[in-house]
Amino acid sequence: MESSERIKVIDSPCGFGKTEWAIQYIDKLPEYTRIVYITPFLKECERIKSSCSKKFFATPDAKRGRGSKMVDMIDLINKGVNVVSTHALFQNIDDRLITAIRNNNYILILDEVMDVIEKLDLYRDCVNKTEEQREVLTVEDLNTLLRRGVIEVDPSSYMVKWNDKDESLNKYMQIKNLAQREMLYLVGKDLLIWSFPIDVFKEGCFDEIFILTYQFDYQIQAYYYNFFNLPYKKYFVKEVAKRKYEIFPQEDGVRIDKEWKEGLKNLVEICDNPKLNKIGAYYHDQSNRYVTTNLSKNWFEEMTKENTSVMIGNIVNYFQNVTKSKANERMWTCFKDNKKQLKNKYFSTKGWVELNSRATNDYADKTVLVYPINRYLNPFFLKFFSKKNIQLNQDMFALSELVQWIFRSAIRNGKKIDIYIPSQRMRELFLNWINE
């Protein structure tokens, strides 16, 4: 059985110095230690290169790689060079890169969790079709392949296996490639793709793995590890002297986490205006069912012109009248598909920050925030993990996403912020968390 010590999750609140610890840790490593550092943004790649200049990190370059960053990354790994790159490139990892890493004894430092699983959409490029239409077409193709025996599904692992050798099935080459790489699973009628092969995290690939994040246990990557019975151990970062950081077992960090949240109470002013919050309040429907899902993704997809007008009016009112804020102080979000629908001259897309944004300091000057959504996991995640009796915590996932988003703002630098969270569920989750 694999040891839990090989994968270390540095699970500490935003702004506690996880990246600073990683930089100091890298500087202390022996010269022969080889490192792959993966971060969400190119700007952070430059930070690692300049902060760890003695380690001579290289960023994959398409020109050097004959038109491909991945080819260059493989070449760099085979030469034993320390590499810093982005999530976007690393998520396209293939067997050539995995083999190169296995042969050259690297450690991995992963700044923030990645999207390790996603639903397969064979018709993603068909811009004239809705998501629902594309899903229907994908399922139809899947059933055709099952009926013809081209693919089959392992009943215990739900892994899709490709059986056919007919090279004329070029239309389904994507399914074939993923199935042959053991990255494709089928549960019910939902076709799922692991966007990241689990072998990368298993023993035999990286010698050691560090993941820098907060509230890891409630992220999809943690459930993904549980699905594959991959153990990990949690640590937290502590500043032991001025700008000197060390890690300690996670159980020692509970008290520090509580003290940190206590200090946040004086930095966050949450809008409690009943009129502005009405749009996200719980209510009883015509069948007397208690509804708590206002402002969810489904709610936005079915949003009426009246609700659109109310939402825009509320946000304008909050920015203009409640906080009397300036445009450059504002930060807001929504589901990406509704971005154009909601934008207004008082809160343009320049102040829009993606709802799952992490590991960026680009908005650390924003002091007035609007988070007008009610976050839930996509049902296909719940369905997939339930096959191994892994229960996902919807509330803690939603809370962790909200906390990460809030900490893109000026609060990460200890400055006060104002925030409008009209969803009663999201507001209560945050209040209960900060006061626990």
N, C-alpha and C positions, 0 to 999 in steps of 0.2 A: 504493500500500500504506500502511496506517495506521501511524503512528509508535508505537513502544513507549513513548515518553515521556509520552503522554497518560494512560495508566493506570499509576499508581505504587503498588506494593504495599509498605507499610511493614512488613517482615517481621522482627520482633524478639521475643525471649522475653517471656513474661508478666512484668509488673512493671518493664519497662525504660523506661516513660514514653511509650508511643505516644499515649495520650489527652492527656497533658500537652503533648506536642509539638503535637498537633492544635489544642489550645486556644491555644497561643502562636502558631501559624501563622495561625489565624483572626484573632487580635487584630491581626496585622501586615498583613492584607490591606487593600487600598484600600477606602474606604467604598462604592464602586460595585460591588464584587464581591459576587455573590449566591451563597448557600451552601445546600445541602441536606445536613443531617447525619443519618445513619441509624444507630441503635444498638439493641441487642436489648431494652433495658428502659426503661420510663418514668422510673425513678429517674435513669438516665443522661441522659435528656432534660432533666430539671431541673438536673442538674449543668452541662450545656452552656449552658443559658440563664443560669444565675447566674455561671458563669465567663467568659462572653463577653457580658456585659451591654450593652456598647457596640454590639453587633451586633443587638440587639433580636430575638432568635430567637422564633418563635412555634411552638406545638405545635398541630396540627390539632384542631379542636373540633367535635364532632357538632352541638351547639346552634347554633354559628355557621354550620355547613354544612347547615342545614335537615334535620338528622337524619343526616347523613353526614360522617364525618371526611374521606373521600376528596374529597367536594365542597368542603369547606373548604380542603383542601390545594391543590386546583386553583385556588381563588380566591386563596389566599395567593401561589402561584407567579405567577399572572397579574398580581398587584400588585407583584411584585418583592421580596417579604418573605423574609428568611432563615428557613428552616424546619428544625426538628429533630423527628424522628419515629422510630417503631419499625420494626423489620424486619417485624413482622406487618402493619402498614398498607402499607408500601412494596411488599411482595410481591404486593399486590392491584392494583398499578399498571395503569392502562388507557390507551387511546389518547388520551383527553382530557388526562390528566396528562403523557403523553409529549410531546404537542403543546405544552402550556404550557411545559414545560422547554426544548424546542427554541427557542421564541420569546423566551426571556427570559435566556439566557446564564448558566447556573448551573454551579457546580462541585459535585461529590459527594464527601462524606467518609463512607465506609462502615466503621463500627466492627464488625469481624468479618465473616466470610463468611456468605452466606445459603444457604438451601435453594433452589437454582435449578432443580432437577429432581425430579420425583416421579412415582410410578406413578399412573395414573388409576384411580379407583374410582368407577364410576357408581352403586354401591349403598352408598356409605359410610354413609348414614343408616339403612340396614336393620340395626338393632342385633340382630335375632334371627338374623342370618346370620353365619357365620364369615368370616374374611378369604379363605379358600380358596373358599368358596361364592360370595362376592361377585366374586371374580376370574373364576370360571367364567361367571357371568352377564354380566359385562362383555365377555368374549371372545365369548360367543354373540351379543350385540348387535353387536359389531364385525363378526363374520363375516356377519351378516344385512345390514348396511349395505354391506359389500364386494360381496356376492353381488348385491345389487340395484343396484349402481353408484352408490349415494348418495355414497360416498367412494371415493377411490383413493389409492394411495401412490406418491410419486415414488421410483423405484428408486435414484436416486443420493443423495438427501438424506434419504430415509425420512420426508419430511414428508407429513402427511395433508392431502388436499385435499377440500373439500366441493363436490359437483356438483349436488345436488338443490335445486330451488326450491320443493318442496312444503312449504307452511307447516304442514301437518298433522303433521309429524314433531316435535312439541313435546317428545316424550320424549327426543329426542336433541339438544335445543337446546344443551346444554353442549358436546357434540362439535362441533356446527356453529360455535359462537362461537369455540372454541379453534382450530379448523382455519382459520377465516377470518382469525384474527389470527396465523396461522403459528406456533402454539405447541404443535402436536400432532405426535408422531412415532410411527411403528409399526415395530417390529423383531420379526420372527417373529410370535409370538402375544402379545407384550407391548405394550400401549398405554401410551405415555409422554406426560406433559405437562411442558412447560417451565413451571414456576411463575413464571418471570421471563423476559420477552422480551429477546432478545439485543440488540435495537436500543437499549435503554437504555444499554448499555455501548459501543455503536459511536459513531464520530465523527458529529457532527451532533446529538447529544442533549446530554450534558454536555460543557462545554469541557474539563474536567479531572476525573480521578477518583483518589481516594486510598483505599486499602483497608488497614485496620489489623488485622493478624493475626500468627500465628506458624506456620511450616511450611506456607505457602500452596501450594507445589507439590504437596502430597499431599491437598489438599482438592478436593471435587467441583467447586467453582467454578473452580479452575485447569484441571481437565480439560475443563470446559464451555467455557472460553476457547480451549483448544487445539482442541476440536471445531469451533469457528467461526473458527479462525485469527485470533484476536484477541490481539495482542501486549501485553505488559506488562513493566515494568522493576521490579526489586526494590531496596529500600533498607533500611537499618536505622537505628534511633534510638540516639543516644548523648547522655549527659548531659555537656555540655562545660564547664559551670560549675554551681554549686549551683542546682538546679531550673531550669536552662536547657538546652533540648534542641534538637538539630539532627539532620538526616538525612544519610546518606552512602551511596554505592553499596554494594550488598550484599556484593560480594567483600571489602570492607574489614572486614566484620563476622564473618568466619569465626573469627578468633582470639578475638574478644570472646565469641562464642558458646561456644567451647571453655573459656575461662576461667570463664564463668558456670556451666557444667555441673560444672566442677571444684569450685566452691564449694558446689554442691548435695549433693555426696557426704556432707558432714558434717551435712546437715540431714534426710536421709531414712534411716529405719530400716525395712528391708523384712523382713517376717516370713519366716523360713526354717525354720519348724517343719514337718518332714516329714509329720507326722500331719495337720496342718491343710491342707497343700498337696496332699495325695494326691488330693483330689477333682478337681483340675485338671491332674493329671500326664499326660504322654504314655503311651500303652500300645499293645500289639499286640492286635488283636481276634481272633476265632475263625478268621478267614481269614489271619491273620498280617500284616494290614495295619497300618501304623504310624499311629495316630490322634492328632492334635494339636488336635482341635476341642472337647474337653471345655469346658463352660461357654459355648459359643456360643449364639446365639439359638435354633437348632434344638434344642440340648441342653436348654435351659430349657423349650421348648415340649413336649418329651417327658419332662420331669423326673418321676421316680417319687416316690412318697411317701417312700421310703427316702432318696433323694438330697435331697429337700426337707428332711427331718429332719436329715440330716448337715450340709447347708449352714447351716441356722439354728443348729445346735449349734456349728459352727465359728465363726460370727460372734459368737455369745454368748460362747464361750470366749475368743476374741481380745479382745473388749471388756472382759469381766469379769476374766479371769484373766491373760492375757498382758500386757495394757497397764494393767489396773486403772484404767480411765478412767472419767470421769464422763459422764453422758448429754449434757451441753451441749458436750462436747469432740468428740463423735462425728459422723462424716459417712460416708454409704454410698450405694451406687447399685445398680441392676440394670436390666434391661429393664423398661420401663413396665408391660407386661402382667403381670409377675411381682411387682410391688410389694406388692400385698395378700397374695400367697401367702407372701412371705418375712418380712413385717413381724413384729416381736416387741416385747415390752415393753422389751427392752434396746436396741432400735434402731428406734424408731418412725418414722413417715413424716415427722416434723418434721426428722429428720436426713438424710432422703433428698434427694440432689442429682442431678438428671437427668444421664444419662451424657454428653450432648453440651452440657452447660452451658458457657457462655463469658461473658466480659466482665462478670462480677458479682463484687462484693466482699462479698456478704452472708454468706459462710461463712469469712471470713478469721480467725475465732477457732477454727476446727476444727483439732485437732492429731492426731486418731486416725481413720484412714481405712480403709474397706473397699471394694475394687473387685473384686467376685467374678464378673466376666464376661470373655469372650474375644471381642473385637470383630472383626467382618468386615463388609465392604461387602455390601449387598444384591446378589444375582446379576444383577438386571436392570440395574444400573449397568454391570457388567462386559460384559454382552451388548451393550448399546447402544454404548458407546465402542469396543468391539472392531471395530465395523463400519467405523471409520475407522482401524483399527490403533493405537488409543490404549490402551496397557496401564496399568491402574491398579495401584498398589503397595499391596497389602493390608496388609503389615506396617507400612509408614510411615504409612498412614492410621490404623491401630489405635493406633500409638504416639502420633501427634499428638493423637488424641482423649483418650488416657490422660493425656498431659502437660497438656493444657488442663484436664481435670477435676481433677487433682492441684493445679493452681495456683489453684483456687477457695479452697483451704484457707490455713492460717496460713503456709505456706512462702512465699507471695507477699510476706510481710512479714519474711522472713528468720528465721522461727522453725522449730524442729525439729518434724518430724512422724513418726508411726509409720503404716505402711500394710501391709495384708494384701492381697496379689494372688495368689490361689490358682491362677490359670491359669499353667501353666508357660510357655506361649508369651508371654503378656503380660509376665510377670515378666522373662523373658530379653530381650525387646525393650527393656524399660526399662533393665535393667542394662547391656546392650551399648551403648545410647545414652548413658547417663550416664558410661560409662567409655571411650568412643571418643576 
